[in-house]
Amino acid sequence: MTTPVDPPVDPTEPVEPEPPTVTVTVFALPHEDVVSYLGPSWPPAPGSTVVRIDPAAGVTDGGVSVYDTPGRPGITWWLVDGVIPPQGAWVGGDVLAALIPGAVAEYIPIPEPESPPGGGAWSVSSTE
């Protein structure tokens, strides 16, 4: 009978850490309730980054809870129309999207002004 032996380990060779186990829970709530909870955070402001979850999750309005450390409480993000807008505890963007399978970070563009500031006209004022 032989006993299996692990191959020798080279102490100079770097060891890659295992990726953390992440649990994601998506739950539904009424659209109006979520919008009222978000207050001024909805709709997201131009120039902000949102996270769009995979439509396959089957939920467009509610919450997304992310548990990235086993045995520790997770963080719950409000979800409206399939989008997680910036919120008070925002880590967001690519960092949050990377934790949620199928999610992507999206930048809300800042709209171009319709005309140059001042309307392109000269104005003259007098203090006499």
Secondary structure, 3 states (H helix, E strand, C coil): CCCCCCCCCCCCCCCCCCCCCCEEEEEECCHHHHHHHHHHHCCCCCCCEEEECCHHHCCCCEEEEEECCCCCCCEEEEEECCEECCCCCCCCHHHHHHHCCCCEEEECCCCCCCCCHHHHCCCCCCCC
